[in-house]
Amino acid sequence: MSTVAQPLKYLFIAAFEDGHLFEQPEDDRYSKHVEGAEHNFSSFTDVQDYAKTSPIASFGIEGGGNVVAVNLQTGEWHINGLTYSHNEEDVDGKRKLVYYRIVDWVTVDGVTQDPVIAGYCIGYEYKNSKGKTVKRIITIDG
């Protein structure tokens, strides 16, 4: 079962510098899922685990005919076949992936309903030559 009750609108794919690819399963299960456990991590934990072996080169999400990806090596965005880039300050070191889902918890008559994904955030952060953290993140409706 997914980490939320509804099917995921967007699934991710991560490409690592060593050529390894990881595609998110539709049920969002972590490879070390334990049936019956009180809490299990999402499959994004597999990406974080593998990133200890090889850095993430690019990361994207795909669904509903849309593809949004970011190249962490160049800082370029690829959105539905078009490429965009920022005029960035000096990047001191590597870009670090930022990815999360915005989840809304709705309460009806005092009862909390199943969580609903309101958006998907994808991007990166880096430190500029002055040591300031800079973030480039876009949000796609869930």
Phi, psi and omega in degrees: 000143178296167177287350172230161186290328183276156173295148179286132179286324180237136173248148183259160170223133180243133175247132183255159183300333179276004178095351179293140176242144173229122177252133180294129175288153182300329180273359176061024182282136171292145182298338179256031179303137177244111180301132177085356179291152180296325179219136172232146178283162175280170181293345177298335177298328175298321178295313180298320178297313183290330180297344175286338179269316182214134180298152177285127179269317178209159184212136180213164174234148183219138177173151177057031181081004180249144175228125177231121182221155177230135176266113184285344179279322183253341184083007180280146175255142175237111184234111179048046175089353179254149180248134179232152173213157178262151170274089189271155170293173176306130176267113181266095184100199185265157173280141180250132181297139169238121179211129174199163177251140175271122183245130176259133175253112184261136176247128178239121181051042177080002180250124179285127180274175175299144180294150180236133178282119181265339181188161176240128180248131182222141179170206181205166173225158178204167174258132177278180184295345178265003179086003180278136177281128179243133179240138175235105185226138172240153180241132178248133180304141181273000000 
